[in-house]
Amino acid sequence: MDKKSPPPAQPTSTGRFRHFVRQERESGIHPAIRALHSRAKGEAVGQGRAVQYARIERGHTA
């Protein structure tokens, strides 16, 4: 029985990755990401917690 030779070495995808990253960087920020960044940071977190604490205080549990 003959030994099978190993598969040929595949080139690394570093070049493809670099090209993809460069295209993403040049295309700019996606509108959805821009909207997330424009939201107030503390406002969304604090308000949600207050609502949850009030709900629990009233006796409503999940």
Backbone atoms as SQL, in Angstrom:
CREATE TABLE atoms (id INTEGER PRIMARY KEY, chain TEXT, resi INTEGER, resn TEXT, atom TEXT, x REAL, y REAL, z REAL);
INSERT INTO atoms VALUES
  (1, 'A', 1, 'MET', 'N', 0.840, -1.161, 0.000),
  (2, 'A', 1, 'MET', 'CA', 0.000, 0.000, 0.000),
  (3, 'A', 1, 'MET', 'C', 0.895, 1.237, 0.000),
  (4, 'A', 2, 'ASP', 'N', 0.637, 2.127, -0.922),
  (5, 'A', 2, 'ASP', 'CA', 1.442, 3.332, -1.028),
  (6, 'A', 2, 'ASP', 'C', 0.983, 4.378, -0.029),
  (7, 'A', 3, 'LYS', 'N', 1.959, 5.141, 0.425),
  (8, 'A', 3, 'LYS', 'CA', 1.619, 6.248, 1.315),
  (9, 'A', 3, 'LYS', 'C', 1.029, 7.370, 0.475),
  (10, 'A', 4, 'LYS', 'N', 0.014, 7.987, 1.033),
  (11, 'A', 4, 'LYS', 'CA', -0.582, 9.120, 0.332),
  (12, 'A', 4, 'LYS', 'C', 0.240, 10.360, 0.617),
  (13, 'A', 5, 'SER', 'N', 0.403, 11.152, -0.384),
  (14, 'A', 5, 'SER', 'CA', 1.155, 12.384, -0.179),
  (15, 'A', 5, 'SER', 'C', 0.236, 13.431, 0.459),
  (16, 'A', 6, 'PRO', 'N', 0.800, 14.302, 1.257),
  (17, 'A', 6, 'PRO', 'CA', -0.033, 15.327, 1.900),
  (18, 'A', 6, 'PRO', 'C', -0.580, 16.300, 0.862),
  (19, 'A', 7, 'PRO', 'N', -1.706, 16.897, 1.157),
  (20, 'A', 7, 'PRO', 'CA', -2.272, 17.846, 0.189),
  (21, 'A', 7, 'PRO', 'C', -1.333, 19.031, -0.002),
  (22, 'A', 8, 'PRO', 'N', -1.373, 19.623, -1.159),
  (23, 'A', 8, 'PRO', 'CA', -0.475, 20.760, -1.408),
  (24, 'A', 8, 'PRO', 'C', -0.783, 21.908, -0.438),
  (25, 'A', 9, 'ALA', 'N', 0.253, 22.617, -0.086),
  (26, 'A', 9, 'ALA', 'CA', 0.080, 23.729, 0.852),
  (27, 'A', 9, 'ALA', 'C', -0.777, 24.808, 0.212),
  (28, 'A', 10, 'GLN', 'N', -1.757, 25.281, 0.991),
  (29, 'A', 10, 'GLN', 'CA', -2.633, 26.324, 0.482),
  (30, 'A', 10, 'GLN', 'C', -2.060, 27.681, 0.873),
  (31, 'A', 11, 'PRO', 'N', -2.143, 28.623, -0.017),
  (32, 'A', 11, 'PRO', 'CA', -1.634, 29.950, 0.334),
  (33, 'A', 11, 'PRO', 'C', -2.485, 30.560, 1.447),
  (34, 'A', 12, 'THR', 'N', -1.864, 31.338, 2.270),
  (35, 'A', 12, 'THR', 'CA', -2.605, 31.957, 3.372),
  (36, 'A', 12, 'THR', 'C', -3.539, 33.020, 2.822),
  (37, 'A', 13, 'SER', 'N', -4.572, 33.293, 3.553),
  (38, 'A', 13, 'SER', 'CA', -5.558, 34.269, 3.098),
  (39, 'A', 13, 'SER', 'C', -5.260, 35.662, 3.639),
  (40, 'A', 14, 'THR', 'N', -4.025, 35.932, 3.996),
  (41, 'A', 14, 'THR', 'CA', -3.660, 37.231, 4.527),
  (42, 'A', 14, 'THR', 'C', -3.940, 38.341, 3.526),
  (43, 'A', 15, 'GLY', 'N', -3.623, 38.108, 2.271),
  (44, 'A', 15, 'GLY', 'CA', -3.854, 39.117, 1.245),
  (45, 'A', 15, 'GLY', 'C', -5.328, 39.435, 1.078),
  (46, 'A', 16, 'ARG', 'N', -6.163, 38.408, 1.082),
  (47, 'A', 16, 'ARG', 'CA', -7.600, 38.622, 0.960),
  (48, 'A', 16, 'ARG', 'C', -8.129, 39.399, 2.147),
  (49, 'A', 17, 'PHE', 'N', -7.645, 39.044, 3.339),
  (50, 'A', 17, 'PHE', 'CA', -8.087, 39.721, 4.554),
  (51, 'A', 17, 'PHE', 'C', -7.696, 41.195, 4.529),
  (52, 'A', 18, 'ARG', 'N', -6.460, 41.474, 4.139),
  (53, 'A', 18, 'ARG', 'CA', -6.006, 42.868, 4.064),
  (54, 'A', 18, 'ARG', 'C', -6.838, 43.668, 3.077),
  (55, 'A', 19, 'HIS', 'N', -7.145, 43.057, 1.941),
  (56, 'A', 19, 'HIS', 'CA', -7.953, 43.724, 0.930),
  (57, 'A', 19, 'HIS', 'C', -9.351, 44.020, 1.475),
  (58, 'A', 20, 'PHE', 'N', -9.947, 43.052, 2.167),
  (59, 'A', 20, 'PHE', 'CA', -11.274, 43.226, 2.753),
  (60, 'A', 20, 'PHE', 'C', -11.265, 44.345, 3.790),
  (61, 'A', 21, 'VAL', 'N', -10.279, 44.357, 4.672),
  (62, 'A', 21, 'VAL', 'CA', -10.199, 45.375, 5.717),
  (63, 'A', 21, 'VAL', 'C', -10.020, 46.757, 5.093),
  (64, 'A', 22, 'ARG', 'N', -9.201, 46.836, 4.063),
  (65, 'A', 22, 'ARG', 'CA', -8.974, 48.128, 3.401),
  (66, 'A', 22, 'ARG', 'C', -10.272, 48.633, 2.782),
  (67, 'A', 23, 'GLN', 'N', -11.022, 47.747, 2.129),
  (68, 'A', 23, 'GLN', 'CA', -12.293, 48.156, 1.533),
  (69, 'A', 23, 'GLN', 'C', -13.277, 48.618, 2.595),
  (70, 'A', 24, 'GLU', 'N', -13.352, 47.899, 3.707),
  (71, 'A', 24, 'GLU', 'CA', -14.264, 48.277, 4.783),
  (72, 'A', 24, 'GLU', 'C', -13.883, 49.631, 5.369),
  (73, 'A', 25, 'ARG', 'N', -12.595, 49.849, 5.535),
  (74, 'A', 25, 'ARG', 'CA', -12.123, 51.104, 6.104),
  (75, 'A', 25, 'ARG', 'C', -12.422, 52.274, 5.179),
  (76, 'A', 26, 'GLU', 'N', -12.262, 52.061, 3.879),
  (77, 'A', 26, 'GLU', 'CA', -12.491, 53.124, 2.910),
  (78, 'A', 26, 'GLU', 'C', -13.966, 53.408, 2.682),
  (79, 'A', 27, 'SER', 'N', -14.819, 52.423, 2.915),
  (80, 'A', 27, 'SER', 'CA', -16.243, 52.619, 2.665),
  (81, 'A', 27, 'SER', 'C', -16.895, 53.505, 3.714),
  (82, 'A', 28, 'GLY', 'N', -16.255, 53.708, 4.845),
  (83, 'A', 28, 'GLY', 'CA', -16.810, 54.581, 5.880),
  (84, 'A', 28, 'GLY', 'C', -17.638, 53.806, 6.890),
  (85, 'A', 29, 'ILE', 'N', -18.264, 54.545, 7.765),
  (86, 'A', 29, 'ILE', 'CA', -19.047, 53.939, 8.846),
  (87, 'A', 29, 'ILE', 'C', -20.450, 53.623, 8.334),
  (88, 'A', 30, 'HIS', 'N', -20.932, 52.454, 8.657),
  (89, 'A', 30, 'HIS', 'CA', -22.271, 52.036, 8.271),
  (90, 'A', 30, 'HIS', 'C', -23.294, 52.913, 9.002),
  (91, 'A', 31, 'PRO', 'N', -24.401, 53.259, 8.362),
  (92, 'A', 31, 'PRO', 'CA', -25.390, 54.131, 9.001),
  (93, 'A', 31, 'PRO', 'C', -25.929, 53.588, 10.327),
  (94, 'A', 32, 'ALA', 'N', -26.072, 52.274, 10.443),
  (95, 'A', 32, 'ALA', 'CA', -26.564, 51.701, 11.697),
  (96, 'A', 32, 'ALA', 'C', -25.557, 51.907, 12.825),
  (97, 'A', 33, 'ILE', 'N', -24.284, 51.768, 12.511),
  (98, 'A', 33, 'ILE', 'CA', -23.247, 51.983, 13.518),
  (99, 'A', 33, 'ILE', 'C', -23.210, 53.453, 13.911),
  (100, 'A', 34, 'ARG', 'N', -23.370, 54.330, 12.932),
  (101, 'A', 34, 'ARG', 'CA', -23.388, 55.767, 13.217),
  (102, 'A', 34, 'ARG', 'C', -24.554, 56.100, 14.155),
  (103, 'A', 35, 'ALA', 'N', -25.716, 55.486, 13.944),
  (104, 'A', 35, 'ALA', 'CA', -26.874, 55.739, 14.807),
  (105, 'A', 35, 'ALA', 'C', -26.618, 55.244, 16.224),
  (106, 'A', 36, 'LEU', 'N', -25.972, 54.095, 16.351),
  (107, 'A', 36, 'LEU', 'CA', -25.660, 53.586, 17.693),
  (108, 'A', 36, 'LEU', 'C', -24.702, 54.507, 18.426),
  (109, 'A', 37, 'HIS', 'N', -23.737, 55.045, 17.715),
  (110, 'A', 37, 'HIS', 'CA', -22.758, 55.921, 18.341),
  (111, 'A', 37, 'HIS', 'C', -23.377, 57.257, 18.736),
  (112, 'A', 38, 'SER', 'N', -24.421, 57.676, 18.047),
  (113, 'A', 38, 'SER', 'CA', -25.023, 58.970, 18.339),
  (114, 'A', 38, 'SER', 'C', -25.971, 58.914, 19.535),
  (115, 'A', 39, 'ARG', 'N', -26.396, 57.730, 19.935),
  (116, 'A', 39, 'ARG', 'CA', -27.285, 57.607, 21.091),
  (117, 'A', 39, 'ARG', 'C', -26.554, 58.017, 22.361),
  (118, 'A', 40, 'ALA', 'N', -27.309, 58.589, 23.279),
  (119, 'A', 40, 'ALA', 'CA', -26.727, 58.985, 24.564),
  (120, 'A', 40, 'ALA', 'C', -26.353, 57.732, 25.340),
  (121, 'A', 41, 'LYS', 'N', -25.166, 57.708, 25.879),
  (122, 'A', 41, 'LYS', 'CA', -24.656, 56.503, 26.521),
  (123, 'A', 41, 'LYS', 'C', -25.368, 56.212, 27.846),
  (124, 'A', 42, 'GLY', 'N', -25.352, 57.132, 28.758),
  (125, 'A', 42, 'GLY', 'CA', -25.916, 56.890, 30.085),
  (126, 'A', 42, 'GLY', 'C', -27.424, 56.893, 30.112),
  (127, 'A', 43, 'GLU', 'N', -28.046, 57.598, 29.199),
  (128, 'A', 43, 'GLU', 'CA', -29.492, 57.735, 29.212),
  (129, 'A', 43, 'GLU', 'C', -30.198, 56.409, 28.968),
  (130, 'A', 44, 'ALA', 'N', -29.751, 55.661, 27.989),
  (131, 'A', 44, 'ALA', 'CA', -30.417, 54.411, 27.636),
  (132, 'A', 44, 'ALA', 'C', -30.285, 53.372, 28.745),
  (133, 'A', 45, 'VAL', 'N', -29.121, 53.286, 29.368),
  (134, 'A', 45, 'VAL', 'CA', -28.897, 52.286, 30.411),
  (135, 'A', 45, 'VAL', 'C', -29.653, 52.651, 31.670),
  (136, 'A', 46, 'GLY', 'N', -29.560, 53.891, 32.099),
  (137, 'A', 46, 'GLY', 'CA', -30.190, 54.323, 33.342),
  (138, 'A', 46, 'GLY', 'C', -31.697, 54.236, 33.294),
  (139, 'A', 47, 'GLN', 'N', -32.289, 54.633, 32.181),
  (140, 'A', 47, 'GLN', 'CA', -33.734, 54.615, 32.062),
  (141, 'A', 47, 'GLN', 'C', -34.268, 53.182, 32.072),
  (142, 'A', 48, 'GLY', 'N', -33.591, 52.292, 31.406),
  (143, 'A', 48, 'GLY', 'CA', -34.036, 50.898, 31.377),
  (144, 'A', 48, 'GLY', 'C', -34.010, 50.253, 32.748),
  (145, 'A', 49, 'ARG', 'N', -32.983, 50.553, 33.505),
  (146, 'A', 49, 'ARG', 'CA', -32.902, 50.002, 34.859),
  (147, 'A', 49, 'ARG', 'C', -33.995, 50.566, 35.742),
  (148, 'A', 50, 'ALA', 'N', -34.280, 51.856, 35.624),
  (149, 'A', 50, 'ALA', 'CA', -35.326, 52.471, 36.440),
  (150, 'A', 50, 'ALA', 'C', -36.678, 51.825, 36.152),
  (151, 'A', 51, 'VAL', 'N', -36.939, 51.568, 34.889),
  (152, 'A', 51, 'VAL', 'CA', -38.198, 50.923, 34.505),
  (153, 'A', 51, 'VAL', 'C', -38.283, 49.525, 35.110),
  (154, 'A', 52, 'GLN', 'N', -37.188, 48.782, 35.058),
  (155, 'A', 52, 'GLN', 'CA', -37.182, 47.426, 35.605),
  (156, 'A', 52, 'GLN', 'C', -37.352, 47.434, 37.122),
  (157, 'A', 53, 'TYR', 'N', -36.681, 48.355, 37.801),
  (158, 'A', 53, 'TYR', 'CA', -36.819, 48.443, 39.259),
  (159, 'A', 53, 'TYR', 'C', -38.254, 48.803, 39.648),
  (160, 'A', 54, 'ALA', 'N', -38.882, 49.700, 38.900),
  (161, 'A', 54, 'ALA', 'CA', -40.272, 50.079, 39.187),
  (162, 'A', 54, 'ALA', 'C', -41.200, 48.884, 38.972),
  (163, 'A', 55, 'ARG', 'N', -40.943, 48.114, 37.925),
  (164, 'A', 55, 'ARG', 'CA', -41.780, 46.940, 37.646),
  (165, 'A', 55, 'ARG', 'C', -41.660, 45.924, 38.778),
  (166, 'A', 56, 'ILE', 'N', -40.456, 45.697, 39.246),
  (167, 'A', 56, 'ILE', 'CA', -40.241, 44.746, 40.333),
  (168, 'A', 56, 'ILE', 'C', -40.877, 45.250, 41.628),
  (169, 'A', 57, 'GLU', 'N', -40.785, 46.558, 41.864),
  (170, 'A', 57, 'GLU', 'CA', -41.368, 47.161, 43.067),
  (171, 'A', 57, 'GLU', 'C', -42.872, 46.969, 43.086),
  (172, 'A', 58, 'ARG', 'N', -43.515, 47.046, 41.920),
  (173, 'A', 58, 'ARG', 'CA', -44.959, 46.860, 41.838),
  (174, 'A', 58, 'ARG', 'C', -45.348, 45.389, 42.009),
  (175, 'A', 59, 'GLY', 'N', -44.381, 44.498, 41.981),
  (176, 'A', 59, 'GLY', 'CA', -44.678, 43.090, 42.178),
  (177, 'A', 59, 'GLY', 'C', -44.783, 42.288, 40.902),
  (178, 'A', 60, 'HIS', 'N', -44.546, 42.895, 39.761),
  (179, 'A', 60, 'HIS', 'CA', -44.596, 42.192, 38.488),
  (180, 'A', 60, 'HIS', 'C', -43.235, 41.564, 38.239),
  (181, 'A', 61, 'THR', 'N', -43.203, 40.257, 38.129),
  (182, 'A', 61, 'THR', 'CA', -41.941, 39.577, 37.822),
  (183, 'A', 61, 'THR', 'C', -42.052, 38.950, 36.449),
  (184, 'A', 62, 'ALA', 'N', -40.932, 38.642, 35.901),
  (185, 'A', 62, 'ALA', 'CA', -40.882, 38.088, 34.545),
  (186, 'A', 62, 'ALA', 'C', -41.417, 36.694, 34.489);
